[in-house]
Amino acid sequence: MDESIFDALMAGRDTAVAIVTTAAGGRRAGCLIGFLSQCSIEPRRIAIWLSKANHTYRIGLTAKYVAVHFPTAEDFALAELFGTLSGDDVDKFERCRYESGPGGVPLLVDCPNRIVARRVALLDDGSDHVCITLDPIEAHGGRGDALRISALEGLVAGHSATDTAPDEA
Ligand SMILES: Cc1cc2nc3c(=O)[nH]c(=O)nc-3n(C[C@H](O)[C@H](O)[C@H](O)COP(=O)(O)O)c2cc1C
C-alpha cells in the first residue's frame, strides 16, 4: 500500500475537529480529535477514536459521560491547548473556562457547540486508537463555521500515537 497516497486521500477530507472532554474518579481529561463520525441514524450515535497514548483515553475507559465540543475558526487557542498539551503533564482545565455537566464531565464555556453523551461501547481492534460509540443526551449548536484540520497545520500533538502510557514506560 502506498502510504503517501493513503495520507493524501485522507487529508483531502479536511475533517472538522472536535474537543472531547470526560471525567472519572474525580479526574478530568480532554483532547483535540480529528477522528469522529456519526455512526447511526436511529438512534443517533457518534463514534470517536482515542489514541491509547492519551491521558483522555485512560480516563475515558471508566467514564460514563463524554462531551464532544465543535470548535469554530475562532477557537484556535482552545484547539491548540487541548491538542498540544497532555493531561499527563498539565491541568488543561486550569487554562480554560468550564462548568460541570453530567457525571462531572467538563463543559467548555467558550465552546458552546457541543453534544453531551453517554458512553455505549468501546472497540479495540489492536490498532493505536480505540473506537468509542456515544449516545447523545444533549445537543447545543448554532455558532460559526467548523474549525478544520487544515487550519491546524503545524500543531504538534501532546502525545504521539506511539507513546506509551506513563505507568507502562
Ligand atoms: C490536528 C490534531 C488532530 C488530532 N486527532 C486526534 C484524534 O483523533 N484522537 C486522539 O486521541 N488524539 C488526537 N490528537 C492528539 C491529541 O489531541 C494530543 O495528543 C493531546 O495532547 C492529548 O492530550 P491528553 O494526553 O491530555 O489526552 C490530535 C492532535 C491534533 C493536533
The ligand as an SDF file (V2000), in Angstrom:
LIG
                    3D

 31 33  0  0  0  0  0  0  0  0999 V2000
   -4.9270   18.1620   14.4320 C   0  0  0  0  0  0  0  0  0  0  0  0
   -4.9080   17.1180   15.5270 C   0  0  0  0  0  0  0  0  0  0  0  0
   -5.7860   16.0320   15.4810 C   0  0  0  0  0  0  0  0  0  0  0  0
   -5.7760   15.0470   16.4820 C   0  0  0  0  0  0  0  0  0  0  0  0
   -6.6470   13.9870   16.4260 N   0  0  0  0  0  0  0  0  0  0  0  0
   -6.6870   13.0840   17.4470 C   0  0  0  0  0  0  0  0  0  0  0  0
   -7.6510   12.0300   17.4610 C   0  0  0  0  0  0  0  0  0  0  0  0
   -8.4840   11.8750   16.5500 O   0  0  0  0  0  0  0  0  0  0  0  0
   -7.6540   11.1830   18.5310 N   0  0  0  0  0  0  0  0  0  0  0  0
   -6.7740   11.3170   19.5620 C   0  0  0  0  0  0  0  0  0  0  0  0
   -6.8270   10.5260   20.5080 O   0  0  0  0  0  0  0  0  0  0  0  0
   -5.8260   12.2870   19.5780 N   0  0  0  0  0  0  0  0  0  0  0  0
   -5.7800   13.1780   18.5480 C   0  0  0  0  0  0  0  0  0  0  0  0
   -4.8590   14.1930   18.5550 N   0  0  0  0  0  0  0  0  0  0  0  0
   -3.8280   14.2010   19.5870 C   0  0  0  0  0  0  0  0  0  0  0  0
   -4.2600   14.7280   20.9580 C   0  0  0  0  0  0  0  0  0  0  0  0
   -5.1730   15.8110   20.8580 O   0  0  0  0  0  0  0  0  0  0  0  0
   -2.9920   15.1920   21.7150 C   0  0  0  0  0  0  0  0  0  0  0  0
   -2.0170   14.1680   21.7410 O   0  0  0  0  0  0  0  0  0  0  0  0
   -3.3220   15.6610   23.1280 C   0  0  0  0  0  0  0  0  0  0  0  0
   -2.2370   16.4450   23.5790 O   0  0  0  0  0  0  0  0  0  0  0  0
   -3.5710   14.5100   24.0770 C   0  0  0  0  0  0  0  0  0  0  0  0
   -3.9000   15.0280   25.3280 O   0  0  0  0  0  0  0  0  0  0  0  0
   -4.1210   14.0870   26.6190 P   0  0  0  0  0  0  0  0  0  0  0  0
   -2.8470   13.2760   26.7960 O   0  0  0  0  0  0  0  0  0  0  0  0
   -4.3610   15.0700   27.7220 O   0  0  0  0  0  0  0  0  0  0  0  0
   -5.3020   13.2410   26.3240 O   0  0  0  0  0  0  0  0  0  0  0  0
   -4.8600   15.1730   17.5650 C   0  0  0  0  0  0  0  0  0  0  0  0
   -3.9990   16.2810   17.6260 C   0  0  0  0  0  0  0  0  0  0  0  0
   -4.0100   17.2460   16.6220 C   0  0  0  0  0  0  0  0  0  0  0  0
   -3.0680   18.4240   16.7260 C   0  0  0  0  0  0  0  0  0  0  0  0
  1  2  1  0
  2  3  1  0
  2 30  2  0
  3  4  2  0
  4  5  1  0
  4 28  1  0
  5  6  2  0
  6  7  1  0
  6 13  1  0
  7  8  2  0
  7  9  1  0
  9 10  1  0
 10 11  2  0
 10 12  1  0
 12 13  2  0
 13 14  1  0
 14 15  1  0
 14 28  1  0
 15 16  1  0
 16 17  1  0
 16 18  1  0
 18 19  1  0
 18 20  1  0
 20 21  1  0
 20 22  1  0
 22 23  1  0
 23 24  1  0
 24 25  2  0
 24 26  1  0
 24 27  1  0
 28 29  2  0
 29 30  1  0
 30 31  1  0
M  END
$$$$
